[in-house]
Each structure stands twice: as C-alpha cells, then as structure tokens.
Amino acid sequence: MHVTDRLHGDLPERTATDAQQVIADDATLGTSGFGSVGYPKAVPEALADSGRDLDLAVVSGGSVGPEIDAALTDADALERRFPYQSQPELRDAANAGTVHYQDRHVSQVSDDVQYGGLADVETAIVEAVAVGEDWLVPSTSIGHTPALVADAEQVVVEVNRAQPLELQRVHDVYRPGKPPTREPIPLREPSGRMGSPRVEFDADKLAAVVETERPDTPYQFRAPTDTDRTIAVNLARFLESEIDRNPVFESALNLQFGVGSLGNALMSAISEVPVGDRTVTYWGEVIQDGLLDMLDEDVLAAASATSLAFSEDGQERFFADIDDYADDLVVRPADVSNNPTLVDRFGVVAVNSALEVDVYGHVNSTHLNGSRVINGIGGSGDFNRAASVTIVALPSTAKDGEISRVVPMVPHVDHTEHEIDVVITEQGVADVRGTSPRERAETIVEQCAHPDHRPTLSEYLDDAAEETGGHEPHRLDRVFSRTD
C-alpha cells in the first residue's frame, strides 16, 4: 500500500537534540545509507555536537555522508566502524589506528548483524520518507536497513522532507529467511518485485521520530578522461565478441558496474555494443547517472540495486522525472542486490575497478602500498566471485604515467587470480580464462601494461622464472623494489 502522508499514527516526535539523548554513550549504532545517500543526518550530527563522552560503534550498509563519519570522528566519538567508509577524516583515523575499522563483503553484513557475527545493534538510526508506528519507507537507499532495524533494541527515524515521497514506488523490501532452512529468493528476473515499500518492525522499538529537510551529499563524478574512453572502447569490443560466442548471453545481457567515476564512464560503452534483440538489464548495488542515460536512450530495459547513488545533477534529474523512471528502477536490500546466488542465477557480467593488478591476476582494490586503506571492498567481491564473467577495468598507470598499475605482485590481495577472468586497461584486453600462471602473466603484461613499463615487468618475469621457478615464479627479494 502506498502512503500519501509522511507521519502516520501516534508517534514519539522529538528534536534531533532530544533524540540523541536516548542513545547510550557506548552504543552500537546501525545507520541507513549506501552510496553516500539515504543516511541519517540530524541525529548523528547532534550526537557529535552534544559534548558527551561517546565511544560509539557504527554499522551501515555502505558509504555515508560527513554528518556521520566525519562529524563523529572529529568529535572523538567513534571507536569502531563497519563495513565501509569514504570520508577522509575517518580514513585518516582508520590508518592511524584511532578508529577500529573492519572491511566486509556487502552481501554478508545483514547475516553478520542478525546472527551474531559482527555486532549487536542497540539503536538503529534510519532516514525515511514516511513512518508509521511499526513501519517506515526508506529514502534514497535501502542497504542493510531491514536487518539493522530487525536487530536493534530501539529505532530512531529521521523523516526527510527533502526526499520525495514517490521514492516508495521504487522500493522492494524482501527479507531472506533464516539459515539453515532459508528458502531460495523467489526472483526470476532482475526487474522483478517480491516485497513491499516498507520496512516493518515491532512498534515498541520506535524511540523517536525527527523531521528533517536536508539533501544528501551525493557523489561527485569527474568528467571522463581520454583513458576512461579508451577503456570503454576496449570493454565494448570485448563484450561484442563475448555475447556472440557465449551461450549465457543468447537472450539477455545482465551487467554490473562498480561505483565511481570510471564505472559511470564505462556505462557509455554499452550503447556501442550491437546486442541485437537481447534484453539489457543492470543488476548491481548502485544506480548511477550513466544508467539514467542508458534508460533514456532505450539501451537498458531496467536497473536493480540497493542505492540511488547519483550525482547532485543526477539526483535532481531523477527526482524531476521519478514517475517516468519508477517502473524501470528497483531498489532492494543489500543482501538481495548483492546476493551471490542471484548474481549467478542472472549470469551477470561484473565490471569493477581496482588500485592495481599484478601479473598473475591478483587484485588490490583497497590498500595503497599494501597498508593505507582507501575506502573498502564494498560489493566487488560479491560480484567477482559469482559472476558469469568477471572483468577488472583500470588505467595502466598512475601519477601521470610514472607508476605502473600492473605490478609484479600486489601488496594487498582483495580478489585472487581465481576470481578474475579478464583485465582491461586503455592498452588492451587480457582474457586469461584457461591460462596457466605463466601464460596469464605474459598476456597481462603484453596486453594491459603500459609500453613504458612492459620491459621492466617482462625482465622481472624472466628473472623470476630462471632464478626461482615454481608455478608462480617470484623474486621476493626484489618484488616490491622500485629501483630494479
């Protein structure tokens, strides 16, 4: 049932200042938010400004805005954080060890919370477009909100009037059952629906309702570079060949792209792929500006994710025409959008970026120089491990060509060689399916490394094969050297 009003029933309406007082000093908080949208703003900010001696742990679906991660970090109120972060203040604190941060695969967090594997949520703080005595309608993301609300002892709801009530038309809240008797998720196509717009909970949990009118702090996508465009061309050429030869794509092409500027730019490649009468659908974790372009151009039939992670312009565009987009977009809980069984069921082509890839296909997505965390693994592992075809797309160099992003050995491994099928840079495409490690290394260097760095990489491989040998030859005495 769709609602036409924001507030329903006898609700405990509070100011943000009053609402923050119901939260214990050392509480574990579960917050809505994914892709830097749909997160609570007023109550976390009130906590940060309260002057209280706080020692909080925070669990969210994905990235949130500065009102949570930056404000609580700056107030020295944050002790522990799961499972993703993107604000520079929190990143610095995690790297300094003053905030304990644990990175997690997105699909696992709901189960981790509900069944004791991560943290027991005492208070869930959720942004919504409408609320009743025992239900709420999420705003621009769902993420792990249903699981966090289910696990929480009490719920605080921020009803944000800056978010259109029509968002309820895109939400499909479905809760997977409890192991070990969990039933298969009853979804037969990426655009299907099986739930309702509401997250329901025990009415006794509702501790406070706070009205706000504050927009998200959404993504800022940079303009595509020449390198981005060349990677997109290489991706399009690979996909054209792959859908012609692979029977998985005989009638449909289901795609996922990682969140960010490169992923947004790569979406433009799909319009250049002659798909014939195949249905093209997006099955991923975030819906970005590029997908709106594909919907407007009738390239894309539908898109399903857990977050509407648009830029500011993209969000304004979506809100202005939400009635036109609502039938083609579905927003789901993250344990559905990122569910490996569904990624496998739909034969998804997963396209994600990385910091670097090594010659044998191991991928580092999260830690600069192996030590300093950047953001987090997010959902890339969920898709890379279960996709029909797994693609890593990245520029071949960094720092204006000075540093190769194809390296002898990555100093931190997020995705192993066993999960990666194809590597694409602006230099070319390395399809490494069915190759031995030595064959894979030769292909990645020849096809994907920048010409300025290929001689050094090839020399390293020859030296490692001659001096050390083995299945994956390495010279550990020089593998991270920048002078050899």
Secondary structure, DSSP 8 states (H G I E B T S, - for coil): ---SSSB-SS--B--HHHHHTTS-TT-EEEE--BTTBS---HHHHHHHHS-----EEEE-SS---TTTHHHHHHTT-EEEEES----HHHHHHHHHTSSEE----GGGHHHHHHTTSS---SEEEEEEEEEETTEEEE-SB-BTHHHHHHH-SEEEEEEETTS-GGGGGTB-B-----TTS-------STT---SBS-EE--GGGEEEEEEE------B------HHHHHHHHHHHHHHHHHHHH-GGGSSEEEEEE-SSHHHHHHGGGGGGS--TT-EEEEESSEE-HHHHHHHHTT--SEEEESEE--BHHHHHHHHHTHHHHTTTEEE-BHHHHT-HHHHHHTT-EEEE--SEEETTS-EE-SEETTTEE-S--TTHHHHHHH-SEEEEE--SEETTTTEESEESS-SS-SB-GGG--EEEETTEEEE-TT--HHHHHHHHHHHHS-TTTHHHHHHHHHHHHHHT-SSS---TTTTT-S--
